[in-house]
Amino acid sequence: MDIIFINEYRLTMLIGVYEWEKRVPQTVQIDLEIAIPDNRAGQSDHIRDTINYGTVIEHIERSVAGRHFGLIERFAEHLAELVMHDFGAPWIKVAVAKLNLMRNVKRIGVMIERGTKNQS
């Protein structure tokens, strides 16, 4: 199985359960590992035979525009559902972290895996 990854992608958005978090955008860090269904790009050298990571990022940004997520767990689930449904990924690993939220803590977050990770 081939996997594309997007690491340390930073996105500014409304996220959190506290009143100030509903008004003040925060920067989150996103790390994705995405299994590519039936990947033939290594042989064909055509982008149509893989998942275009640029398109994934654009899709994520459109999906969060004007939205508020209460929990990072829900946002991670949103990302997993989005990529699996819209790009046909059979498996995804999503990590979402809030940055510098607490004193002496660089990142606080959640990591989820969804789908089936086949060894092909």
Buried (B, 14 or more C-beta within 10 A) or exposed (E): EBBBEBEEBEBEBBBBEEEEBEEEEBEBBBBBBBBBBEBEBEEEEEEEBBBEBEEBBEBBEEEBEEEBBBEBEEBBBBBBBBBBEEBEBBBBBBBBBBBEBEEEEEBEBBEBEBBEBEEE
